[in-house]
Every structure is written in C-alpha cells, then in structure tokens.
Amino acid sequence: MDRALSHEQIIFATPIYWYAASPTMKIFLDRISDFLELPDLLPKGRRLRGKNANIVCTSICDEPSAAFMGTSARPLIISA
C-alpha cells in the first residue's frame, strides 16, 4: 500500500479471465479494500482520496463487453 500511496496516479492492469479480473487482481482489490473498512487501517486508506486511477484490461475481443463499461469504478471513489 505504501508504494501505491507514493504515486499520484495508480494503474490497475489485468487480463480478463472468464469475464472477470485475474485472481491476483481480485486478491489485491480485496486487500486494498481492508484499508477502507478496518479502523486501524482507515487513516492510510483515506490517503487514496485525490489519487487518479486507471484500469487496463486485456482480452481476446476487439470491443469491451458492456459489463466493463460505465461506473464500475465508482464504489472505490465513494468509499475512499
């Protein structure tokens, strides 16, 4: 988390496996969400506010699925 917080822009990159992010990305997001929920970690998690995040996904398709478009990142913005 300290490495991510040391940057103003964070890029999340993952291949898409069976319509979902890779297991490694899922675990990372699960763990980073602890910083937004657990009282002892909340002060550090609040430092995510104001950071810019970008998501890069790869797949075999030329066009993204509608499931990956829209406001899927909004919960992270709201919770931070």
JODA-V762950 format. One record per residue. N is the residue number from 1. SS is DSSP state (A for helix, B for strand, O for the rest). PSI is psi as a letter, one per 40 degrees, with the letter a starting at -180 (999 if undefined). OMEGA is omega in degrees with one decimal (none if undefined). Layout:
# JODA-V762950
n=N ss=SS psi=PSI omega=OMEGA
n=N ss=SS psi=PSI omega=OMEGA
This chain:
# JODA-V762950
n=1 ss=O psi=d omega=179.8
n=2 ss=A psi=d omega=178.6
n=3 ss=A psi=d omega=178.9
n=4 ss=A psi=d omega=-178.6
n=5 ss=A psi=e omega=-179.3
n=6 ss=O psi=e omega=-179.1
n=7 ss=O psi=i omega=176.9
n=8 ss=O psi=d omega=178.4
n=9 ss=B psi=h omega=179.9
n=10 ss=B psi=h omega=179.4
n=11 ss=B psi=h omega=174.9
n=12 ss=B psi=h omega=-178.9
n=13 ss=B psi=h omega=-178.8
n=14 ss=B psi=i omega=167.9
n=15 ss=B psi=i omega=178.6
n=16 ss=B psi=h omega=177.2
n=17 ss=B psi=h omega=177.2
n=18 ss=O psi=f omega=173.9
n=19 ss=O psi=f omega=179.6
n=20 ss=B psi=i omega=175.8
n=21 ss=B psi=i omega=180.0
n=22 ss=O psi=i omega=177.9
n=23 ss=A psi=d omega=179.0
n=24 ss=A psi=d omega=178.3
n=25 ss=A psi=d omega=178.3
n=26 ss=A psi=d omega=178.7
n=27 ss=A psi=d omega=179.1
n=28 ss=A psi=d omega=-179.6
n=29 ss=A psi=d omega=175.7
n=30 ss=A psi=d omega=-178.3
n=31 ss=A psi=d omega=179.6
n=32 ss=A psi=d omega=178.5
n=33 ss=A psi=d omega=175.0
n=34 ss=A psi=d omega=179.4
n=35 ss=A psi=e omega=178.8
n=36 ss=A psi=e omega=-175.6
n=37 ss=A psi=d omega=-175.6
n=38 ss=O psi=h omega=-175.0
n=39 ss=O psi=d omega=-178.8
n=40 ss=O psi=d omega=-177.6
n=41 ss=O psi=e omega=-174.3
n=42 ss=A psi=d omega=179.4
n=43 ss=A psi=d omega=178.3
n=44 ss=A psi=d omega=178.9
n=45 ss=A psi=d omega=179.1
n=46 ss=A psi=e omega=177.7
n=47 ss=A psi=e omega=174.5
n=48 ss=A psi=e omega=179.3
n=49 ss=O psi=h omega=178.0
n=50 ss=O psi=e omega=177.3
n=51 ss=O psi=i omega=173.5
n=52 ss=B psi=h omega=178.6
n=53 ss=B psi=i omega=176.1
n=54 ss=B psi=i omega=180.0
n=55 ss=B psi=h omega=176.5
n=56 ss=B psi=h omega=178.8
n=57 ss=B psi=i omega=176.6
n=58 ss=B psi=i omega=176.0
n=59 ss=O psi=a omega=-179.2
n=60 ss=O psi=e omega=-176.2
n=61 ss=O psi=i omega=177.6
n=62 ss=O psi=d omega=-178.1
n=63 ss=O psi=i omega=179.0
n=64 ss=O psi=i omega=175.0
n=65 ss=O psi=i omega=177.7
n=66 ss=A psi=d omega=179.5
n=67 ss=A psi=d omega=-178.6
n=68 ss=A psi=e omega=-179.6
n=69 ss=O psi=i omega=177.0
n=70 ss=O psi=b omega=-171.0
n=71 ss=O psi=f omega=-178.0
n=72 ss=O psi=d omega=180.0
n=73 ss=O psi=e omega=-176.1
n=74 ss=A psi=d omega=179.6
n=75 ss=A psi=d omega=177.4
n=76 ss=A psi=d omega=178.7
n=77 ss=A psi=d omega=-178.5
n=78 ss=A psi=d omega=-173.5
n=79 ss=A psi=d omega=179.9
n=80 ss=O psi=999 omega=none
